[in-house]
């Protein structure tokens, strides 16, 4: 349905005022001005009432980008009819903005393709679309809008900085029988005894079990030194600013990406309710970045740094890195209790003065290495030299 723009409303009000003055003062000129203004407004509404009859498709590529990297929308417009289609505007709402392009007039059967940039300055999961077609008259007095098509999701991941992976093993004693963790595979630690299948190593035959069952049985081994990497990210809103929170998310994304790419089992834990464990590999990186993409600060002011479920978890070992934007004394005591369960523990305090925490006071955790950095980039530089160097 066509509507008047702000300019159109002004012209319409002017027409009414001129008509009233003409009737009151008896000036024919004002009556003529009122009639002309009213005619222009009606013409604008008639022009914009004819909506574009075109076939429109839109694609977003890539669908996942890192904050600050380019993302594009491709718009294909085709005129399937036998009449000319006038110029109109098409675009996608994304977040609080509207990203539009001007589509030139199309002849019968003609097609045109347009590209435009999508904003990626903010991290998050954004809905792009539905596509909005807009037509306005040459004087800008009226306009009409038509919403068409489906929506597409654009994932803006955190920045991933070049950081070196830190490996930490998860030692287990050699034993027979099933372990709690069945996702580990290797060749040194016995996980189970199972029936032989074609392709199994003959040297792994378990002769006692074979004699007892009457079937060929083999030992199923796992790796007792599976590299593990855990990141505990402080997401409490009262201890951080928006900029510091984004730096903390960027740092966590960088560390987890490096470890998962190296094939390490990774776990992401936040002060909120997020607790994600993945195996190594490209798909794991994507899942972790998707989780961090939608991460928001926890608004519960009484929430502790270390979630109780994580403190009681038996899935420990390897390397633990705690990313902080600020810390209370109670937080430091809680971190000290985690120290004994990991081979390597590091705390990274962001938004900090050189050698001190955000408040200018040095943050120290007994038995844990602490890095102070001003932002994520500074933290990565210090990490690569001091920790992973």
C-alpha positions in Angstrom: 0.0 0.0 0.0 1.5 3.4 -1.0 2.3 5.9 1.7 3.3 9.5 1.9 6.9 10.4 2.8 7.6 13.3 5.2 8.0 15.5 2.1 4.7 14.3 0.8 3.0 15.1 4.1 4.4 18.7 4.0 3.1 19.2 0.5 -0.3 17.9 1.4 -0.5 20.2 4.5 0.6 23.1 2.3 -2.2 22.3 -0.2 -4.8 22.3 2.6 -3.5 25.6 4.1 -3.4 27.3 0.7 -7.0 26.2 -0.1 -8.2 27.5 3.3 -6.5 30.8 2.8 -7.9 31.0 -0.7 -11.4 30.6 0.5 -10.9 33.0 3.4 -9.1 35.8 1.5 -10.6 35.1 -1.9 -7.3 34.8 -3.8 -7.6 32.5 -6.9 -3.9 32.1 -7.1 -3.8 30.3 -3.7 -6.6 28.1 -4.9 -4.5 27.2 -7.9 -1.4 26.4 -5.8 -3.6 24.2 -3.6 -4.9 22.3 -6.5 -1.5 21.8 -8.1 0.0 20.6 -4.8 -2.9 18.2 -4.3 -2.5 16.9 -7.8 1.2 16.2 -7.3 0.5 14.2 -4.1 -2.2 12.1 -5.8 0.1 11.5 -8.8 2.9 10.3 -6.4 0.4 7.8 -4.8 -0.7 6.5 -8.2 2.9 6.0 -9.4 4.0 4.1 -6.2 0.8 2.0 -6.1 2.2 -0.1 -9.0 4.5 -2.5 -7.2 7.5 -4.0 -9.0 6.5 -7.3 -10.6 9.9 -9.0 -10.7 11.4 -12.3 -9.6 14.1 -11.7 -6.9 16.6 -14.1 -5.3 19.2 -13.2 -2.8 22.2 -15.1 -1.4 24.7 -14.3 1.4 28.3 -15.4 1.1 30.1 -16.5 3.1 27.5 -17.4 5.7 30.1 -17.4 8.4 32.7 -14.6 8.7 35.0 -13.4 11.5 34.4 -9.9 12.9 35.7 -7.3 10.6 36.0 -9.6 7.6 33.9 -8.8 4.4 30.5 -10.5 3.8 28.4 -9.9 0.7 24.8 -10.2 -0.5 24.1 -11.1 -4.1 20.8 -9.9 -5.5 19.5 -11.3 -8.8 16.5 -9.4 -10.3 14.5 -10.7 -13.3 11.6 -9.2 -15.1 9.4 -12.1 -16.2 6.7 -10.0 -17.7 6.2 -8.3 -21.1 6.3 -4.7 -19.8 9.0 -2.5 -18.6 9.6 -2.3 -14.9 10.6 1.1 -13.6 13.5 1.8 -11.2 13.1 0.7 -7.6 15.2 0.0 -4.5 15.8 -3.4 -3.0 17.6 -4.4 0.1 17.7 -6.5 3.3 17.1 -5.4 6.9 19.9 -6.6 9.1 19.9 -5.8 12.8 18.9 -2.1 13.1 19.9 -1.2 9.5 18.6 -1.4 6.0 21.2 -2.2 3.3 19.8 -1.2 -0.1 20.7 -1.0 -3.8 19.0 0.8 -6.6 17.7 -1.6 -9.3 17.7 0.1 -12.7 14.7 -0.2 -15.1 14.3 -3.6 -16.6 13.0 -4.5 -20.0 10.8 -7.5 -20.7 12.7 -10.7 -19.8 15.8 -8.7 -18.7 17.9 -9.7 -15.6 20.4 -7.9 -13.5 22.7 -8.9 -10.6 23.9 -6.6 -7.9 26.3 -7.0 -4.9 26.5 -5.1 -1.7 28.4 -5.3 1.5 27.0 -6.5 4.8 28.2 -5.0 8.1 30.4 -7.3 10.2 31.7 -4.9 12.8 29.6 -6.5 15.6 29.8 -10.1 16.6 26.6 -12.1 16.6 24.1 -14.2 14.7 22.1 -11.9 12.4 19.0 -12.5 10.3 19.3 -11.0 6.8 16.0 -10.4 5.1 13.3 -10.8 4.2 14.0 -8.9 1.0 12.2 -5.5 0.8 11.4 -3.9 -2.5 10.7 -0.2 -2.4 9.5 2.2 -5.1 9.3 6.0 -4.8 8.1 8.7 -7.1 10.6 11.1 -8.8 9.8 13.9 -6.3 10.0 11.7 -3.2 6.5 12.4 -2.1 5.2 8.8 -1.8 6.6 5.3 -1.6 5.5 1.7 -1.4 7.2 -1.4 0.1 6.8 -5.0 -0.7 8.4 -7.7 1.5 9.2 -11.0 -0.3 11.5 -14.0 -0.1 12.9 -15.9 2.9 15.6 -15.0 5.4 19.2 -16.0 5.6 21.4 -16.2 8.7 24.8 -14.5 8.8 27.2 -15.6 11.6 29.7 -13.0 12.6 32.3 -15.0 14.6 34.8 -13.5 17.0 38.2 -12.5 15.7 40.8 -15.3 15.6 44.3 -14.1 16.3 47.4 -16.1 15.4 48.2 -17.9 18.6 50.2 -21.0 19.3 48.5 -24.1 20.6 49.3 -25.4 24.0 49.0 -29.1 24.5 48.4 -30.8 27.8 48.1 -34.6 28.2 45.4 -36.4 30.3 47.3 -39.2 31.9 45.5 -42.4 32.9 46.9 -45.6 34.4 47.0 -48.7 32.3 44.0 -50.9 33.1 41.6 -53.4 31.7 37.9 -52.7 31.3 35.8 -49.9 29.9 36.7 -46.2 30.7 34.3 -43.4 31.2 35.6 -41.6 28.1 34.9 -43.6 24.9 35.7 -40.8 22.5 39.5 -41.3 22.8 41.2 -43.7 20.4 44.9 -44.7 20.3 47.1 -47.6 20.9 48.5 -47.6 24.4 45.8 -47.9 27.1 43.3 -50.7 27.2 39.7 -49.5 26.8 37.8 -52.8 26.3 38.0 -56.4 25.1 35.8 -57.1 22.1 35.2 -59.6 19.4 37.7 -59.7 16.5 36.7 -58.1 13.2 38.6 -58.3 9.9 41.4 -55.7 9.9 42.2 -55.9 13.7 45.9 -56.3 14.7 46.6 -60.0 15.4 49.1 -59.0 18.0 46.2 -57.5 20.0 44.5 -60.9 20.4 43.4 -61.5 24.0 44.0 -65.3 24.4 42.4 -65.7 27.8 39.1 -64.1 26.7 39.3 -66.1 23.4 39.6 -69.4 25.4 36.8 -68.4 27.8 34.3 -67.3 25.1 35.2 -69.6 22.2 35.5 -66.6 19.9 38.5 -64.6 18.8 38.7 -61.5 21.2 41.0 -58.5 20.8 42.1 -55.7 23.1 40.8 -52.2 22.2 43.3 -49.6 23.0 43.2 -45.8 23.6 45.8 -43.1 23.9 46.6 -42.4 27.6 48.1 -39.0 26.7 45.2 -37.5 24.7 45.9 -33.7 24.4 43.2 -31.7 26.2 42.6 -27.9 26.4 40.0 -26.2 28.5 39.1 -22.5 28.5 37.1 -20.9 31.3 35.8 -17.6 30.2 34.6 -15.0 32.7 31.3 -13.6 31.3 30.0 -11.7 34.4 28.7 -8.4 33.3 29.6 -6.4 36.4 33.3 -7.0 36.0 33.8 -6.0 32.4 33.0 -3.3 29.8 31.7 -4.1 26.4 35.1 -3.6 24.8 36.8 -5.8 27.4 34.2 -8.5 26.9 34.8 -8.6 23.2 38.5 -8.8 23.7 37.9 -11.8 26.1 35.7 -13.6 23.6 38.3 -12.9 20.8 41.1 -14.4 23.0 39.0 -17.5 23.9 38.2 -18.0 20.3 41.8 -17.7 19.3 43.1 -20.2 21.9 40.3 -22.7 21.2 40.7 -22.5 17.4 44.5 -23.1 17.7 44.0 -26.1 20.0 41.1 -27.7 18.0 42.9 -27.2 14.7 45.9 -29.1 16.3 43.6 -32.0 17.0 43.3 -31.5 20.7 40.1 -32.2 22.6 38.7 -28.9 23.7 36.2 -27.7 26.3 34.7 -24.2 26.5 33.2 -23.3 29.9 31.8 -19.9 30.9 30.6 -18.3 34.1 27.1 -18.6 32.6 25.6 -22.0 31.7 27.7 -22.7 28.6 29.7 -25.9 28.8 30.7 -27.4 25.4 33.2 -30.2 24.8 34.4 -31.2 21.4 37.0 -33.3 19.7 39.6 -31.8 17.5 39.2 -30.8 13.9 37.6 -28.3 11.5 34.0 -29.1 12.5 34.9 -28.6 16.1 36.3 -25.2 15.4 33.1 -24.2 13.7 30.9 -25.4 16.6 33.0 -23.5 19.1 33.0 -20.3 17.1 29.2 -20.6 16.6 28.8 -20.9 20.4 31.0 -17.9 21.0 29.2 -16.0 18.2 26.0 -15.8 20.3 27.7 -15.5 23.7 26.4 -12.6 25.9 27.4 -11.4 29.4 25.8 -13.2 32.3 23.5 -10.7 34.1 23.3 -12.7 37.4 25.5 -10.6 39.6 25.8 -13.4 42.2 27.1 -15.9 39.8 30.6 -17.3 40.7 33.5 -17.4 38.3 33.8 -21.2 38.5 30.4 -22.8 37.9 29.7 -25.5 40.5 29.1 -28.1 37.8 32.5 -27.5 36.4 34.2 -27.5 39.8 32.6 -31.0 40.5 33.3 -32.3 37.0 35.5 -35.4 36.7 36.4 -34.6 33.1 39.7 -32.8 33.8 43.3 -32.9 32.9 45.5 -31.3 30.3 45.7 -27.5 30.1 43.4 -25.0 31.6 43.3 -21.3 30.6 41.1 -18.8 32.5 40.3 -15.6 30.6 39.4 -12.7 33.0 38.5 -9.1 32.5 38.5 -8.6 36.3 38.6 -10.7 39.4 37.5 -10.8 43.1 39.6 -12.3 45.8 37.1 -15.2 46.0 37.7 -15.9 42.3 41.4 -16.3 42.9 40.8 -18.8 45.7 38.4 -20.8 43.4 41.1 -20.9 40.7 43.6 -22.1 43.2 41.5 -25.2 43.9 41.4 -26.1 40.2 45.2 -25.9 39.9 45.7 -29.5 41.2 43.5 -31.1 38.5 45.4 -29.8 35.5 49.0 -30.3 34.2 49.2 -26.7 33.0 47.1 -23.7 34.3 47.3 -20.1 33.0 45.1 -17.1 33.9 45.0 -14.2 31.4 43.8 -10.9 32.8 42.6 -8.4 30.2 42.1 -4.6 30.3 45.1 -4.5 32.7 47.9 -2.1 33.5 51.4 -3.4 32.7 51.9 -6.2 35.3 48.7 -5.5 37.1 45.0 -6.2 36.9 42.3 -3.8 35.7 42.2 -1.9 39.0 46.0 -1.5 39.1 46.5 -4.3 41.6 48.6 -7.3 40.7 46.5 -10.5 40.3 48.3 -13.6 41.7 47.1 -17.1 41.9 49.2 -19.6 43.8 50.7 -22.2 41.5 49.1 -20.6 38.4 50.9 -18.5 35.8 49.2 -15.1 35.3 49.5 -12.9 32.3 48.3 -9.3 32.3 47.4 -7.7 29.0 45.7 -4.6 27.8 43.6 -6.3 25.1 43.4 -9.6 23.1 46.2 -8.7 20.7 48.5 -7.9 23.5 47.5 -11.1 25.3 48.3 -13.2 22.2 51.8 -11.6 21.9 52.6 -12.3 25.5 51.1 -15.9 25.2 53.3 -16.8 22.2 56.4 -15.6 23.9 55.9 -16.5 27.6 53.6 -19.5 27.6 53.8 -21.3 24.2 57.3 -20.0 23.2 
